[in-house]
Amino acid sequence: MFQVQDPDEPPSETPTWVRPREAFELWVYGEIIHDDYAKQQRWEKLDPPGKGLVRQMAHDYMEGLLEQAAFIRRVITHGLERPVLDQTA
């Protein structure tokens, strides 16, 4: 996991880090969709290495969401398979 200081918070001894979900929203709405002006401003406050790390965190978060969606689809499609413990019952 990466640590990027929240661009809206002033530097301090105990920095506030951007969390993965925040990174996803910041990347999507600040750089890609441009749907949220506040997120666009936060995105622009990041330096180039910070943008790269936030982008990577967002991609990792999105990958986790896709894995969860695939799992849920398998459960819905195939159900939960339970091993039969007693063949005589």
CYANA upper distance limits for C-alpha pairs under 8 A (distance plus 0.5 A):
  1 MET  CA     57 MET  CA      7.92
  2 PHE  CA     53 LEU  CA      7.14
  2 PHE  CA     57 MET  CA      7.48
  3 GLN  CA     17 TRP  CA      6.55
  3 GLN  CA     18 VAL  CA      7.46
  3 GLN  CA     53 LEU  CA      8.45
  4 VAL  CA     17 TRP  CA      5.96
  4 VAL  CA     18 VAL  CA      6.15
  4 VAL  CA     50 GLY  CA      6.70
  4 VAL  CA     53 LEU  CA      7.62
  4 VAL  CA     54 VAL  CA      7.62
  5 GLN  CA      9 GLU  CA      8.11
  5 GLN  CA     15 PRO  CA      6.70
  5 GLN  CA     16 THR  CA      6.16
  5 GLN  CA     17 TRP  CA      4.98
  5 GLN  CA     18 VAL  CA      6.44
  6 ASP  CA     15 PRO  CA      8.26
  6 ASP  CA     16 THR  CA      6.15
  6 ASP  CA     17 TRP  CA      5.79
  6 ASP  CA     18 VAL  CA      5.66
  7 PRO  CA     42 ARG  CA      6.55
  7 PRO  CA     43 TRP  CA      8.39
  7 PRO  CA     45 LYS  CA      6.31
  7 PRO  CA     46 LEU  CA      6.54
  8 ASP  CA     42 ARG  CA      7.07
  8 ASP  CA     45 LYS  CA      8.40
  9 GLU  CA     15 PRO  CA      8.25
  9 GLU  CA     16 THR  CA      7.31
 11 PRO  CA     15 PRO  CA      6.88
 18 VAL  CA     22 GLU  CA      6.63
 18 VAL  CA     23 ALA  CA      6.68
 18 VAL  CA     54 VAL  CA      8.38
 19 ARG  CA     23 ALA  CA      6.51
 20 PRO  CA     24 PHE  CA      6.74
 20 PRO  CA     57 MET  CA      6.19
 20 PRO  CA     58 ALA  CA      6.73
 20 PRO  CA     61 TYR  CA      6.54
 21 ARG  CA     25 GLU  CA      6.83
 21 ARG  CA     58 ALA  CA      7.69
 21 ARG  CA     61 TYR  CA      7.26
 22 GLU  CA     26 LEU  CA      6.38
 23 ALA  CA     27 TRP  CA      6.48
 23 ALA  CA     54 VAL  CA      5.81
 23 ALA  CA     55 ARG  CA      7.55
 23 ALA  CA     57 MET  CA      6.68
 23 ALA  CA     58 ALA  CA      5.70
 24 PHE  CA     28 VAL  CA      6.53
 24 PHE  CA     54 VAL  CA      8.14
 24 PHE  CA     55 ARG  CA      7.97
 24 PHE  CA     57 MET  CA      7.56
 24 PHE  CA     58 ALA  CA      4.52
 24 PHE  CA     59 HIS  CA      7.80
 24 PHE  CA     61 TYR  CA      7.26
 24 PHE  CA     62 MET  CA      7.79
 25 GLU  CA     29 TYR  CA      6.19
 25 GLU  CA     30 GLY  CA      7.99
 25 GLU  CA     39 LYS  CA      8.41
 25 GLU  CA     58 ALA  CA      8.24
 26 LEU  CA     30 GLY  CA      5.61
 26 LEU  CA     31 GLU  CA      7.87
 26 LEU  CA     39 LYS  CA      6.06
 26 LEU  CA     40 GLN  CA      8.00
 26 LEU  CA     42 ARG  CA      7.99
 26 LEU  CA     43 TRP  CA      6.93
 26 LEU  CA     54 VAL  CA      8.49
 27 TRP  CA     31 GLU  CA      5.76
 27 TRP  CA     32 ILE  CA      7.10
 27 TRP  CA     43 TRP  CA      7.75
 27 TRP  CA     54 VAL  CA      7.50
 27 TRP  CA     55 ARG  CA      6.55
 27 TRP  CA     58 ALA  CA      7.16
 28 VAL  CA     32 ILE  CA      5.44
 28 VAL  CA     33 ILE  CA      6.39
 28 VAL  CA     34 HIS  CA      8.20
 29 TYR  CA     33 ILE  CA      5.55
 29 TYR  CA     34 HIS  CA      5.62
 29 TYR  CA     35 ASP  CA      5.91
 29 TYR  CA     36 ASP  CA      6.14
 29 TYR  CA     39 LYS  CA      6.74
 29 TYR  CA     40 GLN  CA      7.39
 30 GLY  CA     34 HIS  CA      5.77
 30 GLY  CA     35 ASP  CA      7.74
 30 GLY  CA     36 ASP  CA      7.01
 30 GLY  CA     37 TYR  CA      7.81
 30 GLY  CA     38 ALA  CA      8.39
 30 GLY  CA     39 LYS  CA      5.22
 30 GLY  CA     40 GLN  CA      4.34
 30 GLY  CA     41 GLN  CA      7.85
 30 GLY  CA     42 ARG  CA      7.92
 30 GLY  CA     43 TRP  CA      6.06
 31 GLU  CA     40 GLN  CA      7.05
 31 GLU  CA     43 TRP  CA      7.42
 34 HIS  CA     40 GLN  CA      6.98
 36 ASP  CA     40 GLN  CA      6.78
 37 TYR  CA     41 GLN  CA      6.77
 38 ALA  CA     42 ARG  CA      6.81
 39 LYS  CA     43 TRP  CA      6.48
 40 GLN  CA     44 GLU  CA      6.71
 41 GLN  CA     45 LYS  CA      6.90
 42 ARG  CA     46 LEU  CA      7.41
 43 TRP  CA     51 LYS  CA      7.77
 46 LEU  CA     50 GLY  CA      5.99
 46 LEU  CA     51 LYS  CA      6.26
 47 ASP  CA     51 LYS  CA      6.68
 48 PRO  CA     52 GLY  CA      6.79
 49 PRO  CA     53 LEU  CA      6.79
 50 GLY  CA     54 VAL  CA      6.57
 51 LYS  CA     55 ARG  CA      6.45
 52 GLY  CA     56 GLN  CA      6.69
 53 LEU  CA     57 MET  CA      6.63
 54 VAL  CA     58 ALA  CA      6.57
 55 ARG  CA     59 HIS  CA      6.73
 56 GLN  CA     60 ASP  CA      6.68
 57 MET  CA     61 TYR  CA      6.60
 58 ALA  CA     62 MET  CA      6.57
 59 HIS  CA     63 GLU  CA      6.61
 60 ASP  CA     64 GLY  CA      6.90
 61 TYR  CA     65 LEU  CA      6.91
 62 MET  CA     66 LEU  CA      6.75
 63 GLU  CA     67 GLU  CA      6.74
 64 GLY  CA     68 GLN  CA      6.77
 65 LEU  CA     69 ALA  CA      6.67
 66 LEU  CA     70 ALA  CA      6.61
 67 GLU  CA     71 PHE  CA      6.73
 68 GLN  CA     72 ILE  CA      6.70
 69 ALA  CA     73 ARG  CA      6.60
 70 ALA  CA     74 ARG  CA      6.76
 71 PHE  CA     75 VAL  CA      6.79
 72 ILE  CA     76 ILE  CA      6.65
 73 ARG  CA     77 THR  CA      6.44
 74 ARG  CA     78 HIS  CA      6.17
 74 ARG  CA     79 GLY  CA      7.63
 75 VAL  CA     79 GLY  CA      5.04
 75 VAL  CA     80 LEU  CA      6.35
